[in-house]
Amino acid sequence: FVLNVNMKQERSGNLIELIPRLTSESNIGIWGFDSDHISTHGRQQLTVTSIYEAMYAFEKDYLKFDRAFWRHRDGSPEKISYYVTHNSGRDTKNSFENSNLVVFTNLMISEMPNFCNASYDLSSCLSGQCYPTHKKCDGIRDCDDGTDEGSCFQIQLNEDKDLFEFYLYRRNRQNAFYDATAGNFAWKNKIIG
């Protein structure tokens, strides 16, 4: 059984021709589905955006990357753009650390004083104040600037909960009525022999 596909059936490329080559007494079933049903994404398909987000998830503190989502309520896959902004480091040393860079130099690198002692379970905010490290990503802003709640995946999920529930519980947006006689769908049976 060989199925040849003729993509040049018409110039626009909207129609294709399927040419089966087979032995006698074969049964061929060709089935098609309305493209509107396929385009209704439920966030379980592989899209360019989901691949980008999965790859960026390997980065340390990947939620610090500024990005813009375009989400379509008509079911089209979402699109994303990453863009460059100024670093949020409070001094030169912190800027390099945020970029996961190590500097080897004999020059003086400016650094603001850090009074937060890690041995006492304290981390520093960008504003210079301290907060308990175990309170990072607890949903409560312990820093004035919200540094302790930055790069928190769970908070990002909570913000997307409404959109997730929309994808999960939405009603069918299609007005198509299923016709059992195959009037609406591409279903052809051909018995040869």
ChimeraX commands (.cxc) that place a marker at each C-alpha (Angstrom):
marker #1 position 0.00,0.00,0.00 radius 0.5
marker #1 position 1.41,3.37,-1.07 radius 0.5
marker #1 position -0.28,6.73,-0.59 radius 0.5
marker #1 position 1.02,9.56,-2.75 radius 0.5
marker #1 position 0.15,13.14,-1.86 radius 0.5
marker #1 position -0.16,15.67,-4.67 radius 0.5
marker #1 position 0.34,19.08,-3.03 radius 0.5
marker #1 position 0.02,20.89,-6.38 radius 0.5
marker #1 position -3.65,20.15,-6.98 radius 0.5
marker #1 position -4.33,23.89,-7.05 radius 0.5
marker #1 position -2.11,26.96,-6.94 radius 0.5
marker #1 position -3.29,28.25,-3.55 radius 0.5
marker #1 position -2.22,25.04,-1.81 radius 0.5
marker #1 position -5.55,24.70,-0.03 radius 0.5
marker #1 position -6.47,21.49,-1.83 radius 0.5
marker #1 position -4.41,18.33,-1.97 radius 0.5
marker #1 position -4.95,15.11,-3.86 radius 0.5
marker #1 position -4.42,11.71,-2.25 radius 0.5
marker #1 position -3.55,8.95,-4.70 radius 0.5
marker #1 position -3.58,5.45,-3.18 radius 0.5
marker #1 position -1.73,2.66,-4.98 radius 0.5
marker #1 position -2.64,-0.76,-3.72 radius 0.5
marker #1 position -3.55,-4.32,-4.52 radius 0.5
marker #1 position -7.01,-5.50,-5.51 radius 0.5
marker #1 position -9.69,-6.04,-2.84 radius 0.5
marker #1 position -8.19,-3.45,-0.52 radius 0.5
marker #1 position -10.25,-1.25,1.74 radius 0.5
marker #1 position -9.26,2.41,1.90 radius 0.5
marker #1 position -10.51,4.82,4.54 radius 0.5
marker #1 position -9.59,8.48,4.35 radius 0.5
marker #1 position -10.65,10.71,7.21 radius 0.5
marker #1 position -10.35,14.43,7.75 radius 0.5
marker #1 position -11.26,16.81,10.54 radius 0.5
marker #1 position -12.34,20.42,10.55 radius 0.5
marker #1 position -9.36,22.69,11.17 radius 0.5
marker #1 position -11.31,24.75,13.73 radius 0.5
marker #1 position -11.45,21.74,16.01 radius 0.5
marker #1 position -7.71,21.20,15.72 radius 0.5
marker #1 position -6.90,24.86,16.40 radius 0.5
marker #1 position -8.71,24.86,19.75 radius 0.5
marker #1 position -5.69,24.41,21.98 radius 0.5
marker #1 position -6.12,23.18,25.52 radius 0.5
marker #1 position -2.52,23.85,26.60 radius 0.5
marker #1 position -1.50,20.25,26.07 radius 0.5
marker #1 position -0.07,20.68,22.58 radius 0.5
marker #1 position 3.53,21.44,21.77 radius 0.5
marker #1 position 3.79,25.04,20.64 radius 0.5
marker #1 position 6.73,27.34,20.02 radius 0.5
marker #1 position 5.86,29.21,23.22 radius 0.5
marker #1 position 5.73,26.07,25.36 radius 0.5
marker #1 position 9.12,24.99,24.03 radius 0.5
marker #1 position 10.66,28.41,24.74 radius 0.5
marker #1 position 9.27,28.42,28.27 radius 0.5
marker #1 position 10.46,24.86,28.90 radius 0.5
marker #1 position 13.98,25.71,27.75 radius 0.5
marker #1 position 14.11,28.93,29.79 radius 0.5
marker #1 position 12.96,26.96,32.84 radius 0.5
marker #1 position 16.44,25.42,32.97 radius 0.5
marker #1 position 17.89,28.86,33.69 radius 0.5
marker #1 position 18.48,29.94,37.26 radius 0.5
marker #1 position 15.69,32.37,38.20 radius 0.5
marker #1 position 14.24,32.26,34.72 radius 0.5
marker #1 position 11.16,34.26,35.68 radius 0.5
marker #1 position 13.37,37.35,35.89 radius 0.5
marker #1 position 13.42,37.43,32.08 radius 0.5
marker #1 position 10.95,40.03,30.88 radius 0.5
marker #1 position 8.51,38.67,28.37 radius 0.5
marker #1 position 5.16,39.47,26.84 radius 0.5
marker #1 position 2.48,36.87,26.13 radius 0.5
marker #1 position -0.20,37.14,23.50 radius 0.5
marker #1 position -3.02,34.83,24.51 radius 0.5
marker #1 position -5.97,34.36,22.19 radius 0.5
marker #1 position -9.36,33.43,23.55 radius 0.5
marker #1 position -10.29,31.89,20.21 radius 0.5
marker #1 position -8.06,28.89,20.92 radius 0.5
marker #1 position -5.03,29.85,18.85 radius 0.5
marker #1 position -1.69,29.00,20.44 radius 0.5
marker #1 position -0.18,31.76,22.53 radius 0.5
marker #1 position 2.83,33.72,21.31 radius 0.5
marker #1 position 5.69,35.08,23.38 radius 0.5
marker #1 position 8.41,37.68,23.02 radius 0.5
marker #1 position 11.41,38.08,25.29 radius 0.5
marker #1 position 12.92,41.51,25.54 radius 0.5
marker #1 position 16.00,43.01,27.10 radius 0.5
marker #1 position 15.70,45.46,29.98 radius 0.5
marker #1 position 18.10,47.02,32.41 radius 0.5
marker #1 position 19.48,44.70,35.04 radius 0.5
marker #1 position 17.81,44.97,38.41 radius 0.5
marker #1 position 21.04,44.55,40.37 radius 0.5
marker #1 position 21.56,47.15,43.08 radius 0.5
marker #1 position 25.32,47.36,42.49 radius 0.5
marker #1 position 27.95,46.14,40.05 radius 0.5
marker #1 position 28.69,42.90,41.91 radius 0.5
marker #1 position 24.99,42.07,42.16 radius 0.5
marker #1 position 24.51,42.78,38.45 radius 0.5
marker #1 position 27.17,40.23,37.56 radius 0.5
marker #1 position 25.71,37.68,39.99 radius 0.5
marker #1 position 22.23,38.10,38.51 radius 0.5
marker #1 position 23.70,37.34,35.09 radius 0.5
marker #1 position 25.50,34.25,36.44 radius 0.5
marker #1 position 28.88,35.80,35.59 radius 0.5
marker #1 position 32.12,35.63,37.53 radius 0.5
marker #1 position 34.52,38.56,37.23 radius 0.5
marker #1 position 38.28,38.10,37.47 radius 0.5
marker #1 position 39.92,41.51,37.74 radius 0.5
marker #1 position 42.38,43.54,39.76 radius 0.5
marker #1 position 40.03,46.55,39.65 radius 0.5
marker #1 position 37.73,47.59,42.44 radius 0.5
marker #1 position 34.17,46.39,41.90 radius 0.5
marker #1 position 31.61,48.54,43.67 radius 0.5
marker #1 position 29.43,46.77,46.17 radius 0.5
marker #1 position 26.80,48.10,48.53 radius 0.5
marker #1 position 27.14,46.88,52.11 radius 0.5
marker #1 position 25.14,43.75,52.84 radius 0.5
marker #1 position 24.01,43.42,56.44 radius 0.5
marker #1 position 22.02,40.22,55.84 radius 0.5
marker #1 position 23.91,37.28,57.28 radius 0.5
marker #1 position 23.21,34.02,55.45 radius 0.5
marker #1 position 24.21,32.00,58.54 radius 0.5
marker #1 position 21.20,33.56,60.32 radius 0.5
marker #1 position 18.92,32.50,57.44 radius 0.5
marker #1 position 18.65,36.04,56.06 radius 0.5
marker #1 position 18.62,37.11,52.43 radius 0.5
marker #1 position 18.81,40.64,51.06 radius 0.5
marker #1 position 16.25,42.57,49.07 radius 0.5
marker #1 position 17.29,44.86,46.24 radius 0.5
marker #1 position 16.44,47.77,48.50 radius 0.5
marker #1 position 19.02,46.59,51.04 radius 0.5
marker #1 position 16.67,45.34,53.75 radius 0.5
marker #1 position 16.73,41.72,54.97 radius 0.5
marker #1 position 14.09,39.00,55.02 radius 0.5
marker #1 position 14.12,35.38,56.29 radius 0.5
marker #1 position 15.19,33.07,53.47 radius 0.5
marker #1 position 12.51,30.50,54.31 radius 0.5
marker #1 position 9.86,33.16,53.56 radius 0.5
marker #1 position 10.86,33.38,49.89 radius 0.5
marker #1 position 7.93,32.59,47.58 radius 0.5
marker #1 position 5.38,32.34,50.39 radius 0.5
marker #1 position 2.98,34.75,48.68 radius 0.5
marker #1 position 3.59,37.57,51.17 radius 0.5
marker #1 position 5.85,40.48,50.25 radius 0.5
marker #1 position 8.49,40.73,52.95 radius 0.5
marker #1 position 10.56,43.19,50.89 radius 0.5
marker #1 position 9.32,46.66,50.00 radius 0.5
marker #1 position 10.27,46.06,46.39 radius 0.5
marker #1 position 8.87,42.49,46.27 radius 0.5
marker #1 position 12.24,40.86,45.60 radius 0.5
marker #1 position 11.39,37.87,47.80 radius 0.5
marker #1 position 8.41,37.03,45.58 radius 0.5
marker #1 position 10.25,37.43,42.28 radius 0.5
marker #1 position 11.04,34.32,40.21 radius 0.5
marker #1 position 8.44,32.25,42.05 radius 0.5
marker #1 position 6.91,29.62,39.79 radius 0.5
marker #1 position 3.96,28.87,42.08 radius 0.5
marker #1 position 2.89,32.51,42.12 radius 0.5
marker #1 position 3.09,32.54,38.33 radius 0.5
marker #1 position 0.79,29.49,38.28 radius 0.5
marker #1 position -1.69,31.18,40.61 radius 0.5
marker #1 position -1.80,34.23,38.35 radius 0.5
marker #1 position -2.55,31.98,35.38 radius 0.5
marker #1 position -5.22,29.98,37.25 radius 0.5
marker #1 position -8.12,31.86,35.67 radius 0.5
marker #1 position -6.73,31.28,32.20 radius 0.5
marker #1 position -6.06,27.61,33.00 radius 0.5
marker #1 position -9.66,27.15,34.17 radius 0.5
marker #1 position -10.87,28.81,30.98 radius 0.5
marker #1 position -8.95,26.26,28.92 radius 0.5
marker #1 position -10.12,23.42,31.12 radius 0.5
marker #1 position -13.84,24.15,31.51 radius 0.5
marker #1 position -14.78,26.14,28.43 radius 0.5
marker #1 position -17.67,25.03,26.33 radius 0.5
marker #1 position -17.23,24.04,22.74 radius 0.5
marker #1 position -16.97,27.20,20.68 radius 0.5
marker #1 position -17.80,25.33,17.47 radius 0.5
marker #1 position -21.21,25.66,15.91 radius 0.5
marker #1 position -20.61,22.58,13.80 radius 0.5
marker #1 position -23.19,19.83,14.14 radius 0.5
marker #1 position -21.85,16.32,13.74 radius 0.5
marker #1 position -23.43,14.73,10.71 radius 0.5
marker #1 position -23.32,10.94,10.94 radius 0.5
marker #1 position -23.74,10.67,7.18 radius 0.5
marker #1 position -20.33,12.31,6.78 radius 0.5
marker #1 position -21.73,15.39,5.12 radius 0.5
marker #1 position -19.56,17.76,7.13 radius 0.5
marker #1 position -16.41,15.71,7.46 radius 0.5
marker #1 position -14.02,14.26,4.92 radius 0.5
marker #1 position -14.79,10.59,5.25 radius 0.5
marker #1 position -14.66,8.41,2.18 radius 0.5
marker #1 position -14.75,4.64,1.98 radius 0.5
marker #1 position -13.77,2.93,-1.22 radius 0.5
marker #1 position -13.71,-0.83,-1.65 radius 0.5
marker #1 position -11.71,-2.03,-4.63 radius 0.5
marker #1 position -12.12,-5.42,-6.25 radius 0.5
marker link #1:1,2 radius 0.2
marker link #1:2,3 radius 0.2
marker link #1:3,4 radius 0.2
marker link #1:4,5 radius 0.2
marker link #1:5,6 radius 0.2
marker link #1:6,7 radius 0.2
marker link #1:7,8 radius 0.2
marker link #1:8,9 radius 0.2
marker link #1:9,10 radius 0.2
marker link #1:10,11 radius 0.2
marker link #1:11,12 radius 0.2
marker link #1:12,13 radius 0.2
marker link #1:13,14 radius 0.2
marker link #1:14,15 radius 0.2
marker link #1:15,16 radius 0.2
marker link #1:16,17 radius 0.2
marker link #1:17,18 radius 0.2
marker link #1:18,19 radius 0.2
marker link #1:19,20 radius 0.2
marker link #1:20,21 radius 0.2
marker link #1:21,22 radius 0.2
marker link #1:22,23 radius 0.2
marker link #1:23,24 radius 0.2
marker link #1:24,25 radius 0.2
marker link #1:25,26 radius 0.2
marker link #1:26,27 radius 0.2
marker link #1:27,28 radius 0.2
marker link #1:28,29 radius 0.2
marker link #1:29,30 radius 0.2
marker link #1:30,31 radius 0.2
marker link #1:31,32 radius 0.2
marker link #1:32,33 radius 0.2
marker link #1:33,34 radius 0.2
marker link #1:34,35 radius 0.2
marker link #1:35,36 radius 0.2
marker link #1:36,37 radius 0.2
marker link #1:37,38 radius 0.2
marker link #1:38,39 radius 0.2
marker link #1:39,40 radius 0.2
marker link #1:40,41 radius 0.2
marker link #1:41,42 radius 0.2
marker link #1:42,43 radius 0.2
marker link #1:43,44 radius 0.2
marker link #1:44,45 radius 0.2
marker link #1:45,46 radius 0.2
marker link #1:46,47 radius 0.2
marker link #1:47,48 radius 0.2
marker link #1:48,49 radius 0.2
marker link #1:49,50 radius 0.2
marker link #1:50,51 radius 0.2
marker link #1:51,52 radius 0.2
marker link #1:52,53 radius 0.2
marker link #1:53,54 radius 0.2
marker link #1:54,55 radius 0.2
marker link #1:55,56 radius 0.2
marker link #1:56,57 radius 0.2
marker link #1:57,58 radius 0.2
marker link #1:58,59 radius 0.2
marker link #1:59,60 radius 0.2
marker link #1:60,61 radius 0.2
marker link #1:61,62 radius 0.2
marker link #1:62,63 radius 0.2
marker link #1:63,64 radius 0.2
marker link #1:64,65 radius 0.2
marker link #1:65,66 radius 0.2
marker link #1:66,67 radius 0.2
marker link #1:67,68 radius 0.2
marker link #1:68,69 radius 0.2
marker link #1:69,70 radius 0.2
marker link #1:70,71 radius 0.2
marker link #1:71,72 radius 0.2
marker link #1:72,73 radius 0.2
marker link #1:73,74 radius 0.2
marker link #1:74,75 radius 0.2
marker link #1:75,76 radius 0.2
marker link #1:76,77 radius 0.2
marker link #1:77,78 radius 0.2
marker link #1:78,79 radius 0.2
marker link #1:79,80 radius 0.2
marker link #1:80,81 radius 0.2
marker link #1:81,82 radius 0.2
marker link #1:82,83 radius 0.2
marker link #1:83,84 radius 0.2
marker link #1:84,85 radius 0.2
marker link #1:85,86 radius 0.2
marker link #1:86,87 radius 0.2
marker link #1:87,88 radius 0.2
marker link #1:88,89 radius 0.2
marker link #1:89,90 radius 0.2
marker link #1:90,91 radius 0.2
marker link #1:91,92 radius 0.2
marker link #1:92,93 radius 0.2
marker link #1:93,94 radius 0.2
marker link #1:94,95 radius 0.2
marker link #1:95,96 radius 0.2
marker link #1:96,97 radius 0.2
marker link #1:97,98 radius 0.2
marker link #1:98,99 radius 0.2
marker link #1:99,100 radius 0.2
marker link #1:100,101 radius 0.2
marker link #1:101,102 radius 0.2
marker link #1:102,103 radius 0.2
marker link #1:103,104 radius 0.2
marker link #1:104,105 radius 0.2
marker link #1:105,106 radius 0.2
marker link #1:106,107 radius 0.2
marker link #1:107,108 radius 0.2
marker link #1:108,109 radius 0.2
marker link #1:109,110 radius 0.2
marker link #1:110,111 radius 0.2
marker link #1:111,112 radius 0.2
marker link #1:112,113 radius 0.2
marker link #1:113,114 radius 0.2
marker link #1:114,115 radius 0.2
marker link #1:115,116 radius 0.2
marker link #1:116,117 radius 0.2
marker link #1:117,118 radius 0.2
marker link #1:118,119 radius 0.2
marker link #1:119,120 radius 0.2
marker link #1:120,121 radius 0.2
marker link #1:121,122 radius 0.2
marker link #1:122,123 radius 0.2
marker link #1:123,124 radius 0.2
marker link #1:124,125 radius 0.2
marker link #1:125,126 radius 0.2
marker link #1:126,127 radius 0.2
marker link #1:127,128 radius 0.2
marker link #1:128,129 radius 0.2
marker link #1:129,130 radius 0.2
marker link #1:130,131 radius 0.2
marker link #1:131,132 radius 0.2
marker link #1:132,133 radius 0.2
marker link #1:133,134 radius 0.2
marker link #1:134,135 radius 0.2
marker link #1:135,136 radius 0.2
marker link #1:136,137 radius 0.2
marker link #1:137,138 radius 0.2
marker link #1:138,139 radius 0.2
marker link #1:139,140 radius 0.2
marker link #1:140,141 radius 0.2
marker link #1:141,142 radius 0.2
marker link #1:142,143 radius 0.2
marker link #1:143,144 radius 0.2
marker link #1:144,145 radius 0.2
marker link #1:145,146 radius 0.2
marker link #1:146,147 radius 0.2
marker link #1:147,148 radius 0.2
marker link #1:148,149 radius 0.2
marker link #1:149,150 radius 0.2
marker link #1:150,151 radius 0.2
marker link #1:151,152 radius 0.2
marker link #1:152,153 radius 0.2
marker link #1:153,154 radius 0.2
marker link #1:154,155 radius 0.2
marker link #1:155,156 radius 0.2
marker link #1:156,157 radius 0.2
marker link #1:157,158 radius 0.2
marker link #1:158,159 radius 0.2
marker link #1:159,160 radius 0.2
marker link #1:160,161 radius 0.2
marker link #1:161,162 radius 0.2
marker link #1:162,163 radius 0.2
marker link #1:163,164 radius 0.2
marker link #1:164,165 radius 0.2
marker link #1:165,166 radius 0.2
marker link #1:166,167 radius 0.2
marker link #1:167,168 radius 0.2
marker link #1:168,169 radius 0.2
marker link #1:169,170 radius 0.2
marker link #1:170,171 radius 0.2
marker link #1:171,172 radius 0.2
marker link #1:172,173 radius 0.2
marker link #1:173,174 radius 0.2
marker link #1:174,175 radius 0.2
marker link #1:175,176 radius 0.2
marker link #1:176,177 radius 0.2
marker link #1:177,178 radius 0.2
marker link #1:178,179 radius 0.2
marker link #1:179,180 radius 0.2
marker link #1:180,181 radius 0.2
marker link #1:181,182 radius 0.2
marker link #1:182,183 radius 0.2
marker link #1:183,184 radius 0.2
marker link #1:184,185 radius 0.2
marker link #1:185,186 radius 0.2
marker link #1:186,187 radius 0.2
marker link #1:187,188 radius 0.2
marker link #1:188,189 radius 0.2
marker link #1:189,190 radius 0.2
marker link #1:190,191 radius 0.2
marker link #1:191,192 radius 0.2
marker link #1:192,193 radius 0.2
view
